[in-house]
Amino acid sequence: MDSASGHLRSYGTALRTEISGDGVTPLIGIYDMYSASIAAQHYNGMFVSGFGFAASYYGLPDIGYIAWPDMVGFVQRLRLAFPHQHLLVDIDDGYVDPEVACHVIEQLEAIGASGVILEDQKRPRRCGHVSGKQLLPLEEYLDKLDLVLRTRTDLVVVARTDATDEHEILRRAEALAATDADVLLVDGVRSVEWIRKVRRVIGPKPLLFNQIAGGLSPRLSLSELDELGVDVAIYSTPCLFAAHAAMSHTLRQLRANDGRLDPIGDGDVGVAESIGLLEHNISRHHPRSRDREPGLTGASQQ
């Protein structure tokens, strides 16, 4: 509940409205509360990446280790700290069982998630940008997707296929476009031409594109994606990979300096900067305006 207005925030509606507007909606992949705190200063939407969460929470690759209560708990902490951000959540295959998928949908919607991505992989699952992916039979996935769609009330649902065979990509994309899913994702799409092919076959259905450094898909700007008819872009790993590089560099420097910390310079982060960032996440510090809509505020208001 929004304590100021007395009604449940329509987080799904807010994200759906932004997706339907002009241009491409960017959602930044985050992997913990600290990365989310930094992302919120720059963008008004987050992607709760399974890749990043598996790496951060378990120290494991994104191949099916995530337990749904852990993901729900993480999203609950995110929503408390970031009441005005879009939160699109990766729920993999819905944690295998359709009934579990629907239970997770109810949990996430109750705590204020904006949307979810549901994939058509079967176990053992893989990151969408690596080889070895196996697919559920299309009808089995469509049955699971239909049950999820009938369970949600406001939540945005992204239907995702991990098909790699050219015929199967188009067959599944066309089938998913015919459902009531809000958005469609073909993960690991390998070229601009294939984005165009998918765009043609799905008609007016909003299209999501997943950008990941070192992945299978081309690196494209938001302007380029807009020209290709893409509506949403998720950036799964820039925060995670940047942290990896920065921590490695800092620790190499620390070892080279015989354990002496470098002096703080302009643009560097110290105790004050870190505390200042985190103080914004205390719920009592959030502005409580009756007129404010979820997911539509600028980063400066976070």
N, C-alpha and C positions, 0 to 999 in steps of 0.2 A: 504493500500500500504506500502511496505517496502521502506522508503525514500532513502535507500542506493542503492538498486538494481533496484528500479522502477517497481517491479511486485508484484502482490498479493501473499503473503506467502501461501504455500500449507500446511496448518495446518492439514487438514485431511489426506493428503498423508503421512506426517511425522509420525502421530500416526499409520496409517495403516502399514507403513513400520516397525515400532518398534514392533507392535503386531505380524507381520509375522516372526520376527527374533527368535533367540534362547531364551529359558527361558520364564518366566512369567513377563509381564509388570505390575508393581504396580502403582496404581493411588490413591493418598491420599485425603480423603474427607476433604474439608475445608468449613467453614461456614461464614467467613467474610474476609476482607482484611488483618487483623492482623494474623489470623491463616494461610492464604495463604502465607504471608511473611515468617513465620517460616517454613512452609512445603517446600517452594522453596529452603531453605538452605540444605535440605536433599534428596529431590526427584525431578525428572524432569517432573513429571506428577501430575495433580490435578484432583480430581473428585468433581464437583460442586454438592454437595449432597442436595437433596430436604429436607431430614430430618434436616440437619444442617441449611439450609437457612430458613426454616419455623421457627425453634427454634430461630435463631438469629435475623432475620428481623422482624418477627411478634410476637415472643414469644408464638407460638402456635404449636401444634403437626402437624405432616406431614400427614394430612388427606384431603388435597385439597384446602387449603387457598391461595396457591401461585398464584399470578397474573403474567401472562407472561411478561408484561413490567418491573416488578420489577426484574425478573430473567435476562432478557436481559440487563438491566442496570447494574446489578451486574457483569455479564460476561464481559461487555464492560470495566468496571473498572479493572477487573482482567487482561484482555488482554493488556491494556495500561501499567500496572505495571509489567507484566510478559510476555514479547513478545516472549520468547523462551520456554515456558512451554506447555506441552500437557494440554488441557482443555476439559474434557469430562463432559457434562452437563446433569443432570437429568431433563427431561421435562415432567415427570409423564405420563399422557395419551395424551399428546399433547394439554392440556388445553381444553379437551372434543371434540371440533369440528374439523374434518379433515382439513377444510380450515384454521382455526386458527393454527393448528399444522404446516401446510405448511408455513404460514406467519412467524411463530416463527423460523422455519428452515432457511428461507431466511435472517431473521434478525441476527440470530446467526452466520450464515456463513459469512455474510458481516462484522461482527465485529471480526472475527477470532477465533471462537470456533473450536475445533478439532473434536468433535463428540457429539452425543446425545444418550440418552437411552429413548426409547418409549415403554411404558408398555401396557398390554392388560386388565387392570382393567377398570371397569366402576364406576361411582360415586354412593354413596360416597366412595372415594378411601381410602386405608389404607396403612401404612408402610408395606413393603413386608415381614417383620418378625413378624407380629402380625396376630391374627385371624380376621375373618370377611370380608375377601377380596371377591369381586364379579367380575366376568369376563365378558367382552364383548363376544358375539358370535364370534367364530373364524373367520368366513368370514368377519364380520364387522371390526374386527381388521386388518385382512389381507388387506382389501380395504384401510384402513387408512395408514397402513404401506407402501403399494404400492404407494400411492399418495405422501407420504413423500420421498420415495426413488426416485421417478421421479422428485421431486422438488430440491433435493440436487444436487450439482455438485461435490464437493470434500469431504464434511462432512462425517465422519464415523457415521454409524447408527447401534446402538445396538438394536436388537429386544428382548424384555423382556416378558416372561410369568410369571404370578403369580399363575399358576395352583397349586393345592395341591393334588388333586386326582391322584393316581399313573397312571392310564390309560390316564388321560387328560394331565398330564405332558409330557408323551412320544408322545402323539398325536400332541400336540401343538409344542413341540420341533422339531419334524420331519417336520411339516408344515412350521415353521419359518426357518428351515435350507434350505428349498427349495426356499426361496426368495433370493433377492439380498442384504439383510441385511449383513453387514460386520461381525457382531459378534452376538452371541446368549447368553442370560442370563435367567436361570431359578432361580428366586429369592426365597429365603427361603428354598433351597434344604437341606434336613435334615441329610444326611449321605454321607460318602465316597462312599458307594455302589451306591447311587443315582447319584453321579457325574459320576461314571463309566457308568451307564445306559444311562445317557444323552449323554455322550461322544460317546457311540457306535451308538446311533440313529441319531446323527446330522452329522456323517461323518467328512469331513475335515473342516467344518465350525469352525472358531475360537470361543472359549468358554470363557465366563467371569464368575467369581465367586465373590460374594459379601460377605465380612466379616464384621460383626457388633457385637460388644461386647454385650452379653446378648441376641443375636438373635437366630434364629432357626438352623443355619448352624454350622458345626464343625469348630473349630479353627485349621487352617492348615498353615504350613510354605510355602514359595514360592517353596522350593525344593519338598515338598510333592505335591503341586498343579501341578508342572511341570510333575511329575511322573504320575499324573492322567490325563494329557492331557489338562490342563487349560492354556489358553493363556494370560488372563488379570485378575488381582485381584484388586477390588476396596475396599478401607477401608473407609467406610462411616463416622464413628464417632470418631476415636481416638482423634482427636484434640478437638472436642466438649466435649467429656466426660472427657478428661484430664483437660480441662479448668474448667469444673464444679467442679471436685474434688479439684483442686488447689485453686480456689477462695473460696470454702467452708472452706478449711483448713486455708487459710490466714486470712479470716475474723473471724474465731473462735479464732485464735491466737491474732488478734488485740483486740478482746473483752477481752480475758484473760489477756492481757497486759495493760488493762486500757487505750486503745487507743494509746499506744506508738508503733511506727513502730519498727520492728526488725532491727538491724544493717545490712548493706549490707555485705555479705560474698562472698567467692569464688563461682562462678557459679550463683550468684543471679543476678536479673535484676533490674537496676535502670534507671534513666533518660538517661544517655549516651548510655546504651545498647539498649534501646528502640528507641531512635532517630537514632542510627546507623543502626538498622534493617530497619527502614522506609525510610531512605535516599536512599537506593538501589532502591526503587520503583519510584523515580522521573524519568520521561521518558528521560530527557536530560542526565542522567547519564548512560543510557544503552549503551554498546559498539555497534557500528554500523558497523559490518563486512559484506562485500559483500559476503563472503563465508559461513556465518553462516546459518544453517538450523533451522527452528522452532522446538522447542521441543527436541533438541538433545544436549543441552549444559549442562555442569555440574553445580551443585548447587553453586559452588564457583564463577561462572561467573555471578550469579544473584546478 
